[in-house]
Amino acid sequence: MTHSEERDDFIDSANSRETSVEIMIAIADIACSLAHAEQIWEDADQHTVQEICETLENPPSSYCWGAAGSDWL
């Protein structure tokens, strides 16, 4: 995402989405817009999930993604 305020707002929504900040940052880094970030968060395809996993410092199971919690893979 290029617009920093939208990016920051998206990342700041991590708690309300029950999602780890690291996941939100990874999504924001690959999204081209807020709408795209929202789409990724709601329904990421396997390729995008793999791309997100590659940016994480710890095993993916260390992070939460919405209602799936740490069982999001």
N, C-alpha and C positions, 0 to 999 in steps of 0.2 A: 504494500500500500504506500502510496506516495504522500498522501495528506497526513501530516503528523498528528493533527488533532483527532482525526478519525481513527488512526492507528492506536493512539493512546486510549481513546474511549473504548475501542474494541478490547484491548488488553486489560483495561480496568474492569471490564465486565466479567473477568475470570471467576470471581467469587459467586456472582449471581448465576453463572453457568455451571458451577461446580467443576471447574476445569483448572488444571494447573497453569500458572502464569507462563511457564516454559512452553506449554502447548500453544497457548494464545499467541506468544511471541513468534513461534515457528509458523503458525498460520498467517499472522500478519506479514511476516517476512516473504512468504511466497504468494500472497494474494495481491492482485493488481488493483483492488478497490475494496471498499467496505462491503459491498454486496457480494463480492467474490469471497471475502473472508467469512461472511455469514454462511454462504453456501458450503464452503469447506467445513466449517464447524458443524453444520447440520447433516451433511451427507458426503464426507470425503471418500473418493474412490481409493482403491488399493495403492495405486501409484502415488497419490498425494500422501497417504498415510506413511508409506515407505520414505518419502521425501522428508516428512516431519520427523520420523524416527531417526533419520541420519543426522539431524541437527541436535538431538538430545544428548546430554552428557552421561546420563544414567540409563539403565535398561528401561524400555517403554513402560513396563509394569510399575515403575516408580512414580508414574504420573497419572493424574485423573483427567478424564475427558467426559464431562457431563454425567448423566445418569448411569452410564456404563462403569463409572469409577475407574479403577485401575485395570479393568477387564475389557478394554476398548479395542484390543487387537483381534 
